[in-house]
Amino acid sequence: MPRICRRLLLACLLLIPSLNIAVAQSAESSAPAISTAATVSPERITTLEKQVADAKGSADNAWMLVSAALVLMMTGPGLALFYGGLVRKKNVLSTMMQSFAMMAVITVLWAIIGYSLAFGSGTGFIGGFHHLFLSGVGAAPNPDYAPTIPQQTFMIYQLMFAIITPALITGAFAERMKFSAMAVFMILWSIVVYSPMAHMVWGKGGILNASLGGRFPTLDFAGGTVVHITSGVSALVCALYLGKRIGYPSEQMPPHSVVLSFIGACMLWVGWFGFNAGSALSSGSLATSAFVATHFAAAAAVVGWSAAEWILHGKPSALGAISGAVAGLVAITPASGFVSPTSALIIGLVAGVACFFMVFSVKKKLGYDDSLDAFGVHGAGGTIGAILTGVFATRTINPILHDSEGAALSLGFVDGNFGQVFYQMIGVAIAFALAIVGTLAILKLVDLVIGLRVSNEDELQGLDVTQHGEEGYYWEASSL
């Protein structure tokens, strides 16, 4: 037995060198594979980085194209139905046609000169002519505006804002302006008022541009000053210049179809996500934040407007609820990319109540005929939203401003930047001044050359027949 154990031990000792050699050979044979996996060539890294960037760019581009479509939907059918239902039956087509016409006319104007004036290089007040007929606007991104999407995508997205802004004005002079005069007025207004304001707030070198070093950095994420204040104030100027509709205010002029307006308002609410969340210009977390703020503000404004109406008038109307939603959407527009959900609720609630009193109290006391309350909702709501943006904007949502060392700076009043409200008021004042002076000058010019208002006979008959030769509804007398 001891002899057997000695022989086994000797055999094991003889096997050890062989095992060591086998292990070493195995390690050597596997070493190149491990080394190859761990060491990636610079070319491979470059390829991977490009693939990641392409994936992000594709995601951002997809979101922006969808957002552009959503904003276009806001004009037609959203605004067309909303405004069309609010007028009398004899003017439904003419009112809807005004929104539809903007989709065509402003598109052509934007391609020729509008985009260049708004986003081309120029002065602090207006862009230049570098992009006439969209020269230089192609697949390559413009890093000053949107570094992950083609400049052409950015251009088409901004076009949708340029379309809906003048369309909003039509609510003030509904049922009494010539279609020809409206078309010429809107073309000139887009050049004289919209393009300069868009450049000042969003264009490179604009004096109000907060992200690109403007002299008076005004926070306007999606168009409180550019879209809503300019259109709302211009709407008031138009209403005052044209005068009241025949029979206003002694004659009742109720909406002919609140159902159409209700559908239009719902489409506006949905489309507004493209309006505000799309203004993040990417599909990241900032878009999510703007989406949430937009929805919360609209809901709070419905509650605010309806509660005020319920208390003062005894009943919450459907028309009041949808008007409140639009007021909240307007007010949150400049703030959507800068404020928390709680702040969005506050902004919406304030806007809902304030715009209710503008429509039912201030308008009545001043006696102007803003047919569809474009100023009461967009002018007032945009002003409220622009100022409250300066109050509630916070760097935790959007660190848009940085110091020389790259640290995020405070944005709004609650964030520690007490001067931002002052800058917001400067932006509001410039928007008011440009809209008043520009609109009044254009109205006088068009009135002198074409004439603005339809004749009394045409107004009484209705603009559907007198301006377009057709009617919105062909009902037999027996079916009425």
C-alpha positions in Angstrom: 0.0 0.0 0.0 2.7 2.6 0.8 4.4 1.6 -2.5 1.2 2.4 -4.5 0.8 5.8 -2.7 4.4 6.7 -3.6 3.8 5.8 -7.2 0.6 8.0 -7.4 2.4 10.9 -5.8 5.3 10.6 -8.3 2.8 10.5 -11.2 1.1 13.7 -9.9 4.5 15.5 -9.6 5.3 14.5 -13.2 2.0 15.8 -14.4 2.3 19.3 -12.9 4.8 20.7 -15.4 2.5 19.5 -18.2 -0.5 21.2 -16.7 1.4 24.4 -16.3 2.5 24.3 -19.9 -1.1 23.7 -21.0 -2.4 26.5 -18.9 0.2 28.9 -20.3 -0.5 27.9 -23.9 -4.3 28.3 -23.3 -3.7 31.8 -21.8 -1.4 32.8 -24.7 -3.9 31.5 -27.2 -6.8 33.5 -25.6 -4.7 36.7 -24.9 -4.9 38.1 -28.4 -8.8 37.7 -28.4 -9.0 39.6 -25.1 -6.6 42.3 -26.3 -8.5 42.7 -29.5 -11.8 43.1 -27.8 -10.4 45.6 -25.3 -8.6 47.7 -27.8 -10.8 49.5 -30.3 -9.3 51.4 -33.2 -9.8 55.2 -33.5 -11.6 54.6 -36.8 -14.1 52.3 -35.0 -14.7 54.9 -32.3 -15.3 57.6 -34.9 -17.8 55.3 -36.7 -19.6 54.5 -33.5 -19.8 58.2 -32.5 -21.2 59.0 -36.0 -23.8 56.3 -35.6 -24.9 57.6 -32.2 -25.1 61.2 -33.6 -27.1 60.0 -36.6 -29.5 58.2 -34.4 -30.1 61.3 -32.2 -30.4 63.5 -35.3 -33.0 61.1 -36.8 -35.0 61.1 -33.6 -34.9 64.9 -33.3 -35.7 65.3 -36.9 -38.7 63.0 -36.7 -40.1 64.8 -33.7 -39.6 68.2 -35.4 -41.4 67.1 -38.5 -44.3 65.8 -36.5 -44.3 69.1 -34.5 -44.4 71.1 -37.7 -47.5 69.1 -38.8 -49.1 69.6 -35.4 -48.6 73.4 -35.6 -50.0 73.5 -39.2 -53.0 71.6 -37.9 -53.6 74.4 -35.4 -54.4 76.8 -38.3 -56.3 74.4 -40.5 -58.5 72.8 -39.3 -58.0 74.0 -35.6 -58.3 77.8 -35.9 -60.5 77.6 -38.9 -63.1 75.6 -37.1 -62.7 77.5 -33.9 -63.2 80.9 -35.6 -65.7 79.5 -38.1 -68.1 78.3 -35.5 -68.0 81.6 -33.6 -69.3 83.8 -36.5 -72.8 83.9 -37.9 -73.8 81.3 -40.5 -73.5 83.7 -43.4 -69.8 84.3 -42.7 -68.6 80.8 -41.8 -66.8 80.0 -45.1 -65.2 83.5 -45.4 -63.8 83.2 -41.9 -62.4 79.7 -42.5 -61.1 80.8 -45.9 -59.0 83.5 -44.2 -57.1 80.9 -42.1 -56.8 78.6 -45.1 -55.4 81.4 -47.3 -52.7 82.1 -44.8 -51.5 78.5 -45.2 -50.9 79.2 -48.9 -49.9 82.9 -49.1 -47.5 83.0 -46.1 -45.8 79.8 -47.3 -44.9 81.4 -50.6 -43.8 84.6 -48.8 -41.7 82.7 -46.3 -39.9 80.9 -49.1 -39.2 84.1 -51.0 -38.1 86.5 -48.2 -39.8 85.8 -44.8 -37.4 83.2 -43.5 -34.4 85.3 -44.5 -35.7 88.4 -42.7 -36.5 86.4 -39.6 -33.5 84.1 -39.3 -30.9 85.4 -41.6 -27.9 87.4 -40.4 -28.6 91.1 -40.1 -29.0 93.8 -37.5 -30.5 93.6 -34.0 -33.9 94.3 -35.4 -34.2 92.5 -38.7 -32.4 89.7 -40.7 -30.8 90.1 -44.0 -31.2 88.7 -47.5 -28.8 85.8 -47.3 -31.6 83.2 -47.6 -33.7 84.7 -50.3 -35.7 82.0 -52.0 -34.2 79.7 -49.3 -30.7 80.0 -50.6 -28.4 78.0 -48.4 -31.2 76.3 -46.6 -30.7 72.6 -47.0 -29.9 69.3 -45.2 -27.0 70.7 -43.2 -27.9 71.9 -39.7 -27.5 75.5 -38.6 -25.7 75.2 -35.2 -26.9 78.6 -34.1 -30.5 77.4 -34.0 -30.8 73.6 -34.1 -27.5 71.6 -34.4 -29.1 68.2 -34.7 -31.7 68.7 -37.4 -31.5 69.9 -41.0 -31.9 73.7 -41.4 -34.7 72.9 -43.8 -36.6 71.2 -41.0 -36.0 74.2 -38.8 -37.2 76.5 -41.6 -40.4 74.5 -42.2 -41.2 74.3 -38.5 -40.8 78.1 -38.1 -43.0 78.6 -41.2 -45.9 77.1 -39.3 -45.6 79.8 -36.6 -45.5 82.5 -39.4 -48.7 81.0 -40.8 -50.8 80.9 -37.7 -49.8 84.3 -36.3 -51.5 86.5 -38.9 -54.4 84.0 -39.0 -55.1 84.8 -35.3 -55.6 88.5 -36.2 -58.6 87.7 -38.5 -60.7 87.0 -35.5 -60.8 90.8 -34.7 -62.2 92.0 -38.0 -64.3 88.9 -38.8 -67.5 89.5 -40.8 -66.5 92.9 -42.2 -63.1 93.1 -44.1 -62.7 92.5 -47.9 -60.9 89.3 -48.7 -58.5 91.1 -51.1 -57.7 93.7 -48.5 -57.1 91.0 -45.9 -54.6 89.2 -48.2 -52.6 92.3 -48.9 -52.7 93.4 -45.3 -51.4 90.0 -44.1 -48.5 89.9 -46.6 -47.3 93.4 -45.5 -47.9 92.6 -41.8 -45.8 89.5 -42.0 -42.9 91.5 -43.5 -43.2 94.6 -41.3 -44.3 93.2 -38.0 -43.8 89.4 -37.7 -40.4 89.0 -39.3 -38.7 91.8 -37.3 -40.2 90.5 -34.1 -39.2 86.9 -34.8 -35.6 88.1 -35.5 -35.3 90.2 -32.4 -36.4 87.4 -30.1 -35.2 84.2 -31.9 -32.8 85.3 -34.6 -29.0 85.4 -34.2 -28.0 88.9 -33.3 -31.5 89.9 -32.2 -31.6 92.5 -29.4 -34.1 90.4 -27.4 -32.5 87.0 -28.0 -31.7 85.4 -24.6 -29.8 82.4 -25.8 -27.5 84.2 -28.3 -26.5 87.2 -26.2 -29.2 89.8 -27.0 -29.0 93.3 -25.4 -32.2 92.7 -23.5 -32.5 88.9 -23.0 -36.2 88.2 -23.2 -37.3 84.6 -22.4 -39.8 83.5 -25.0 -39.7 79.8 -25.5 -42.4 79.4 -28.1 -43.8 82.8 -29.0 -45.6 84.8 -26.3 -44.2 88.1 -27.7 -43.5 87.0 -31.3 -46.9 85.3 -31.9 -49.5 86.2 -29.4 -48.8 89.8 -28.3 -48.1 91.0 -31.9 -51.2 89.3 -33.2 -53.4 90.3 -30.3 -52.4 93.9 -30.3 -52.6 94.1 -34.1 -56.1 92.6 -33.8 -57.2 95.4 -31.4 -55.8 98.0 -33.8 -57.7 96.4 -36.7 -61.0 96.3 -34.7 -60.7 100.0 -33.7 -59.7 101.1 -37.2 -62.5 99.3 -39.0 -65.1 100.1 -36.5 -68.0 98.0 -35.2 -70.1 95.6 -37.2 -73.5 96.8 -38.3 -75.8 96.3 -35.4 -73.1 95.8 -32.7 -73.6 95.8 -29.7 -77.4 96.3 -29.7 -78.0 93.3 -32.0 -77.3 89.8 -30.6 -74.6 88.0 -32.7 -74.3 84.6 -31.1 -72.0 81.9 -32.6 -73.8 79.9 -35.2 -72.1 76.6 -34.2 -70.4 76.2 -30.8 -70.0 72.5 -31.9 -67.5 73.5 -34.6 -65.7 75.8 -32.2 -65.5 73.0 -29.7 -63.9 70.7 -32.2 -61.5 73.4 -33.3 -60.5 74.2 -29.7 -59.7 70.5 -29.0 -57.5 70.4 -32.2 -55.8 73.6 -31.0 -55.0 72.0 -27.6 -53.5 68.9 -29.3 -51.6 70.9 -31.9 -50.2 73.2 -29.2 -47.9 70.3 -28.0 -46.1 70.7 -31.3 -46.1 74.5 -30.8 -44.5 74.4 -27.4 -42.8 71.1 -26.9 -41.5 71.3 -30.5 -39.8 74.5 -29.6 -37.2 72.5 -27.7 -36.0 71.7 -31.2 -35.1 68.2 -30.1 -36.8 65.1 -28.7 -35.1 65.2 -25.3 -36.3 66.0 -21.7 -36.9 69.7 -22.4 -39.6 68.7 -24.9 -41.2 66.6 -22.2 -41.1 69.5 -19.7 -42.7 71.9 -22.2 -45.3 69.3 -23.1 -46.3 68.8 -19.4 -46.3 72.5 -18.7 -48.5 73.2 -21.8 -51.1 70.6 -20.7 -51.2 71.7 -17.1 -51.6 75.3 -17.9 -54.5 74.7 -20.4 -56.3 72.6 -17.8 -55.9 75.2 -15.0 -57.1 77.9 -17.3 -60.3 76.0 -18.1 -60.9 75.7 -14.4 -60.2 79.4 -13.8 -62.4 80.7 -16.6 -65.2 78.3 -15.9 -65.2 79.1 -12.2 -65.3 82.8 -12.8 -68.1 82.4 -15.3 -70.0 80.1 -13.0 -69.8 82.5 -10.1 -70.7 85.7 -12.0 -73.1 84.3 -14.7 -74.6 81.3 -12.9 -73.5 78.6 -15.4 -70.2 77.4 -16.8 -70.6 77.4 -20.6 -68.9 75.2 -23.2 -67.8 78.4 -25.1 -66.3 79.7 -21.9 -64.4 76.4 -21.2 -62.8 76.3 -24.7 -62.0 80.0 -24.5 -60.3 79.4 -21.2 -58.3 76.5 -22.6 -57.0 78.7 -25.4 -56.2 81.5 -22.9 -54.1 79.1 -20.9 -52.3 77.7 -23.9 -51.5 81.3 -25.0 -50.1 82.3 -21.6 -47.9 79.2 -21.1 -46.4 79.6 -24.6 -43.5 81.8 -23.6 -42.9 80.0 -20.3 -43.4 76.4 -21.4 -39.7 75.6 -21.7 -38.7 77.4 -18.5 -41.2 76.6 -15.7 -42.1 73.7 -13.5 -45.5 71.9 -13.7 -46.7 73.7 -10.5 -45.7 77.1 -12.0 -47.6 76.2 -15.2 -50.7 75.5 -13.1 -50.4 79.0 -11.6 -49.9 80.7 -14.9 -52.9 78.9 -16.5 -55.2 79.7 -13.6 -54.2 83.4 -13.6 -54.6 83.6 -17.4 -58.0 81.9 -17.3 -59.5 84.4 -14.8 -57.8 87.5 -16.3 -58.8 86.8 -19.9 -62.4 86.1 -18.7 -62.5 89.6 -17.3 -60.9 91.1 -20.4 -63.6 89.6 -22.6 -66.6 90.1 -20.4 -65.7 93.3 -18.5 -63.0 95.4 -20.1 -64.2 94.9 -23.7 -67.7 95.9 -22.7 -66.6 99.0 -20.8 -64.3 100.2 -23.7 -66.9 99.3 -26.3 -64.6 98.0 -29.1 -65.8 95.3 -31.4 -63.1 92.6 -31.3 -65.4 90.1 -33.0 -63.8 86.8 -31.8 -61.8 88.3 -28.8 -58.4 88.0 -30.4 -57.0 90.8 -28.2 -58.8 89.6 -25.0 -57.3 86.1 -25.3 -54.1 86.4 -27.3 -53.1 90.0 -26.5 -53.9 89.8 -22.8 -52.9 86.2 -22.4 -49.6 86.6 -24.2 -48.8 89.7 -22.0 -49.6 87.8 -18.8 -47.6 84.8 -19.9 -44.6 86.9 -21.0 -44.4 88.7 -17.6 -45.0 85.6 -15.5 -42.2 83.8 -17.4 -39.9 86.3 -15.9 -41.3 85.4 -12.5 -41.3 81.6 -12.6 -38.5 80.7 -15.1 -35.9 78.4 -13.5 -32.5 77.1 -14.5 -33.4 73.6 -13.1 -35.8 73.3 -16.1 -33.7 75.0 -18.8 -30.2 76.3 -18.0 -30.2 78.6 -20.9 -27.8 81.2 -19.4 -24.2 80.6 -18.3 -21.4 82.6 -16.8 -17.8 82.7 -18.1 -17.0 79.4 -16.4 -20.0 77.6 -17.8 -22.1 77.5 -14.6 -25.9 77.9 -15.1 -27.2 81.4 -14.1 -30.5 82.2 -12.5 -33.4 82.8 -14.9 -36.5 84.2 -13.2 -37.5 86.1 -10.1 -38.1 83.0 -8.0 -34.8 81.6 -9.2 -32.9 84.7 -8.0 -32.7 86.8 -11.1 -34.8 89.8 -10.0 -34.1 91.8 -13.2 -35.6 89.3 -15.6 -39.1 90.7 -15.1 -37.7 94.0 -16.3 -36.3 92.4 -19.4 -39.7 90.7 -20.1 -41.4 94.0 -19.8 -39.0 95.5 -22.4 -39.9 92.7 -24.7 -43.6 93.2 -24.2 -43.2 97.0 -24.8 -41.3 96.5 -28.0 -43.9 93.9 -29.2 -46.7 96.4 -28.4 -45.0 99.3 -30.1 -44.1 97.4 -33.3 -47.6 95.9 -33.6 -49.4 99.2 -33.1 -47.2 101.4 -35.3 -46.8 98.7 -38.0 -50.4 97.6 -38.1 -51.8 101.2 -38.2 -49.4 102.2 -41.1 -50.3 99.1 -43.1 -54.1 99.6 -42.5 -53.9 103.2 -43.7 -52.0 102.1 -46.8 -54.3 99.3 -47.8 -57.4 101.3 -47.0 -56.1 104.1 -49.3 -55.2 101.7 -52.2 -57.9 99.0 -52.0 -60.3 99.9 -49.2 -60.6 97.7 -46.2 -64.2 97.3 -45.4 -67.0 95.7 -47.4 -70.1 97.8 -48.2 -73.0 97.8 -45.8 -75.0 95.7 -48.3 -72.3 93.1 -48.6 -72.0 92.9 -44.8 -75.7 92.4 -44.3 -75.8 89.7 -47.0 -72.8 88.0 -45.6 -69.2 87.6 -46.8 -69.6 84.0 -47.9 -71.7 85.1 -50.9 -70.3 88.5 -51.5 -66.6 87.6 -51.3 -66.6 84.0 -52.4 -69.9 83.4 -54.3 -70.9 80.4 -52.2 -72.6 79.5 -48.9 -71.4 77.3 -46.0 -74.8 75.5 -45.7 -77.4 74.8 -48.4 -80.5 73.9 -46.4 -83.9 73.7 -47.9 -86.5 75.9 -46.3 -88.6 72.9 -45.3 -85.7 71.5 -43.2 -85.2 74.6 -41.1 
